[in-house]
């Protein structure tokens, strides 16, 4: 009997309820023991994928590293070996390297328990779906996908397969956003009236960009990098007007600062999802939790010029939420980018000190009738109550037990990949499993849908469609999929 495969089958079968229950609900204990190692593959091995891999590498076996650029796959293997060496471990890297995740699954699927996906946004869906189809537990970087239709399809498939899932929004594992919810629900700031969110992204080229056909860099498997997207030549770009004809002369160098890979894909709708896709699942996370994990009913958008190819240089969004039994109807605003030569930020609430607000390149304000919660960064790791007098009152309320701890804490704060891997072996659902992160990502991506539509949109969450503007529904699903990448 192949005990290794038998164990992997048991991992899959006994985790069938994992993604439907909120942490820390404990599932029946698996027979292999909490300290047994998983065999994990990483798709998108360099960049964020490198740190995601290192988050679990000291506890589990890394058996495959995939990157569309073989130079980066090899770099990831070297970095992993350094990770072990720095920890005085005698572990040797035996991970097989690939540029195409489909070939990895063809060659190694029986020897893999779980998969980390840390690729550009557009490849999250096909890579994760390949994992799900092969019954592998999966952790996907944020955003879960860059089209709402894909978010829903991946969530449904992973749930049906009974897999342990996670999205890489590390703030969800931290205590700060849990404290914010407890404070608001138990009256620390009075009645919540409004939420304001902002980021300094994009910090990459965005807005009107002009393509130039270029020579594919050596080592880059451009076909694999494109994934399901429409086939086109490798390109570089510069700031320009899309109405101008693209240069067709092949350039010698494909590795200038304005290359689409490995980083500057974020501003292109086909491959990324702009500032919202990069930071929304972090900065909107606490808001989503506070608002009962609901999605908005209407989204208003204002932005710099938008094209069919690229996201705008700045945007302002107003998300409208319906009243619930706990909260009144309210709005959530989002600001990103730079406008008129300065960062595009919301108005400061008068309770928040001007110096603290001016230093916060990203952040959030939960504005109540009696106080404001201010968080000067993206993950809600250190929320602060203003005024100072009210903060002291709340501290006393916490000490006395008047404000109680009602939100379960993560055992792996700041490390969503470790929380996920240990959820697999110990039998619990991670904090940002797809039941949580799918509607969170939908909340975020509705902003992009409104930006691309050019006007306010009303959203029917049950039906998954825009109700007031039929033309906007074309942005719900990816337009097409290349053959072999469906």
Secondary structure as GFF3:
##gff-version 3
##sequence-region A 1 486
A	DSSP	alpha_helix	3	14	.	.	.	ID=ss1
A	DSSP	three_ten_helix	18	20	.	.	.	ID=ss2
A	DSSP	beta_strand	39	43	.	.	.	ID=ss3
A	DSSP	alpha_helix	48	57	.	.	.	ID=ss4
A	DSSP	beta_strand	61	66	.	.	.	ID=ss5
A	DSSP	alpha_helix	70	86	.	.	.	ID=ss6
A	DSSP	beta_strand	96	98	.	.	.	ID=ss7
A	DSSP	alpha_helix	101	108	.	.	.	ID=ss8
A	DSSP	three_ten_helix	109	111	.	.	.	ID=ss9
A	DSSP	beta_strand	114	117	.	.	.	ID=ss10
A	DSSP	alpha_helix	121	133	.	.	.	ID=ss11
A	DSSP	beta_strand	137	140	.	.	.	ID=ss12
A	DSSP	alpha_helix	148	161	.	.	.	ID=ss13
A	DSSP	beta_strand	165	167	.	.	.	ID=ss14
A	DSSP	three_ten_helix	170	173	.	.	.	ID=ss15
A	DSSP	alpha_helix	176	185	.	.	.	ID=ss16
A	DSSP	beta_strand	192	198	.	.	.	ID=ss17
A	DSSP	beta_strand	209	214	.	.	.	ID=ss18
A	DSSP	alpha_helix	222	226	.	.	.	ID=ss19
A	DSSP	beta_strand	235	239	.	.	.	ID=ss20
A	DSSP	beta_strand	247	251	.	.	.	ID=ss21
A	DSSP	alpha_helix	274	275	.	.	.	ID=ss22
A	DSSP	pi_helix	276	280	.	.	.	ID=ss23
A	DSSP	alpha_helix	281	283	.	.	.	ID=ss24
A	DSSP	alpha_helix	285	290	.	.	.	ID=ss25
A	DSSP	beta_strand	298	303	.	.	.	ID=ss26
A	DSSP	beta_strand	314	321	.	.	.	ID=ss27
A	DSSP	beta_strand	330	339	.	.	.	ID=ss28
A	DSSP	beta_strand	342	343	.	.	.	ID=ss29
A	DSSP	alpha_helix	354	359	.	.	.	ID=ss30
A	DSSP	beta_strand	363	368	.	.	.	ID=ss31
A	DSSP	beta_strand	372	375	.	.	.	ID=ss32
A	DSSP	beta_strand	384	386	.	.	.	ID=ss33
A	DSSP	alpha_helix	388	400	.	.	.	ID=ss34
A	DSSP	alpha_helix	416	426	.	.	.	ID=ss35
A	DSSP	alpha_helix	434	453	.	.	.	ID=ss36
A	DSSP	beta_strand	457	460	.	.	.	ID=ss37
A	DSSP	beta_strand	465	466	.	.	.	ID=ss38
A	DSSP	three_ten_helix	470	475	.	.	.	ID=ss39
###
